[in-house]
């Protein structure tokens, strides 16, 4: 009986994970023993189709993909490699980054715009999530060259911003919050109001309702909706979604 009880207790976390769902949240991820994983996000509005390369090898998970494409995480070998993004037509360079892929970590490669060029940005997620945790995980990246630093709020709908601090404060242009190499912010699943303001102010430049599911894993990108100052939109990439696409949100009154 004692041996049976120990066996059942050992299986309990596995059963909980199985009940959680989520395409990129497996037991080996939470135990920090999974192979390194990479995903690619095409976040250049009106940009051409592109292909992701590791060294000279095109990646089948991200070949000839359009704006709003977001791959699922896919396993890669450990070790140093240069990852580059090129246009599908003409093989023009979009950007490149070199990093050492480590077991247990997840890496997001983002093709993002700027006022004059494009580039590829790396976010390293150590993914330190407890075996029985079911909070959502959220990270923000500011790709809005027309807005400068921003504050991002995720609060219950109708919350007065005057009485709360930003969930993600002072996110500089081309920066992530939490920073690359740190874990995402844990938030309970539920309905939220997402608002983006100019950093240090309560001047709302983006507003939209969102629903965070239990065990969701979100990367939220702020992008220029136009070249007009402070005209921004949000891109939500869900690694727990089986659909390889990002969702573009537009501001609501």
SVG drawing of the C-alpha trace seen along z (x, -y; Angstrom):
<svg xmlns="http://www.w3.org/2000/svg" viewBox="-16 -62 44 64">
<polyline fill="none" stroke="black" stroke-width="0.4" points="0.0,0.0 2.8,-2.4 4.5,-1.8 1.2,-2.4 0.6,-5.6 4.1,-6.9 3.5,-6.0 0.2,-7.9 1.7,-10.9 4.5,-10.9 1.9,-10.8 -0.2,-13.7 1.8,-16.6 1.6,-14.8 -2.1,-14.4 -2.5,-18.1 -0.4,-19.1 -2.4,-16.8 -5.6,-18.6 -4.1,-22.0 -3.8,-21.7 -1.6,-24.2 0.5,-23.2 3.9,-24.3 3.6,-23.5 4.8,-20.0 6.2,-18.2 9.8,-18.3 9.4,-22.1 8.4,-22.6 11.1,-20.2 13.6,-22.3 15.0,-19.3 13.4,-19.9 15.4,-20.5 15.8,-24.2 12.8,-25.5 12.6,-28.4 9.6,-30.2 9.4,-32.9 7.1,-35.8 6.7,-38.0 5.7,-41.4 6.5,-43.8 3.2,-45.4 2.8,-45.2 6.2,-43.5 7.0,-40.9 6.9,-37.1 10.1,-35.9 12.0,-32.7 13.9,-31.9 17.3,-30.3 19.6,-28.6 23.0,-29.0 22.5,-28.3 19.5,-26.1 15.9,-27.3 13.6,-26.2 10.6,-24.3 8.6,-25.7 8.9,-29.2 9.4,-29.3 7.7,-31.8 5.6,-33.2 3.6,-36.5 3.0,-39.3 1.1,-37.9 2.7,-34.5 3.8,-33.0 5.2,-29.5 4.7,-27.1 7.8,-26.4 10.0,-23.8 12.9,-21.8 16.5,-22.7 19.9,-21.4 21.8,-23.0 24.7,-25.3 25.7,-28.5 24.1,-29.3 23.3,-32.4 19.7,-32.8 18.7,-35.1 15.6,-36.2 15.5,-36.9 12.8,-37.9 11.3,-35.1 11.7,-37.1 15.2,-38.3 16.7,-36.9 17.2,-40.3 18.4,-40.5 15.8,-41.4 18.1,-40.8 20.1,-38.2 21.0,-37.2 23.5,-34.7 22.8,-32.9 23.7,-29.8 20.5,-27.6 20.3,-26.0 18.3,-23.0 15.1,-24.1 14.9,-27.5 12.5,-28.9 13.6,-31.5 11.4,-33.9 12.8,-35.5 10.9,-38.6 11.1,-40.3 10.1,-43.9 10.0,-47.3 11.7,-50.6 11.4,-54.0 13.8,-53.2 15.0,-49.5 13.9,-46.1 15.7,-43.8 15.4,-40.5 15.2,-40.6 15.8,-37.7 13.8,-37.0 15.2,-34.3 12.6,-32.8 14.0,-30.5 10.5,-29.2 10.7,-28.5 7.1,-27.4 6.1,-25.2 4.7,-21.8 1.2,-22.7 1.1,-26.4 -1.8,-27.4 -1.4,-31.2 -1.1,-32.8 2.3,-34.1 2.7,-37.5 5.6,-39.4 5.5,-42.7 7.8,-43.9 7.7,-47.5 8.2,-47.8 6.4,-51.1 9.0,-53.5 6.3,-56.2 5.5,-56.1 8.8,-56.0 8.7,-54.3 5.3,-53.0 3.5,-51.7 1.2,-48.7 -1.7,-48.0 -3.6,-44.8 -6.4,-45.4 -10.0,-44.4 -12.3,-46.2 -13.2,-49.7 -10.2,-50.1 -9.3,-53.8 -5.7,-54.1 -5.2,-57.0 -5.1,-54.6 -2.9,-51.8 0.6,-51.3 1.4,-49.8 1.8,-46.1 4.7,-46.6 6.3,-50.0 8.6,-52.1 9.0,-49.6 11.6,-51.3 11.4,-51.1 12.9,-47.7 12.9,-46.4 11.0,-43.5 9.4,-43.6 10.4,-41.4 13.7,-41.6 15.1,-38.8 16.6,-36.2 13.9,-36.7 10.7,-34.9 7.4,-36.3 4.9,-37.9 2.4,-35.6 -1.3,-36.7 -4.4,-34.8 -6.6,-33.8 -9.6,-36.1 -10.9,-39.1 -8.7,-42.2 -8.6,-45.6 -5.3,-46.2 -4.3,-49.8 -1.0,-51.3 0.0,-54.8 3.0,-57.0 5.5,-56.0 5.0,-57.9 1.6,-59.3 -2.0,-58.2 -2.4,-59.3 -4.0,-56.2 -2.9,-55.5 -4.3,-52.0 -7.3,-50.3 -8.8,-46.8 -10.5,-44.1 -8.7,-40.8 -9.3,-37.4 -6.3,-35.5 -7.0,-31.7 -5.6,-29.6 -2.1,-28.5 -2.0,-31.0 1.4,-32.1 1.3,-35.5 3.8,-37.7 2.2,-41.2 3.9,-43.4 3.1,-47.1 3.4,-48.1 2.9,-51.3 -0.6,-51.4 0.7,-54.3 3.5,-56.7 1.5,-59.2 2.9,-59.7 1.3,-57.5 -0.9,-55.6 -0.3,-52.1 -1.9,-48.6 -1.1,-45.4 -0.2,-42.0 -0.9,-39.0 1.1,-35.8 -0.2,-32.8 2.2,-29.8 -0.7,-27.8 -2.7,-28.2 -2.5,-25.5 -3.1,-28.1 0.2,-29.4 -0.8,-33.0 -0.7,-36.2 -3.8,-38.2 -3.9,-41.9 -5.8,-44.0 -6.9,-47.6 -7.8,-50.2 -11.3,-50.8 -12.8,-54.0"/>
</svg>
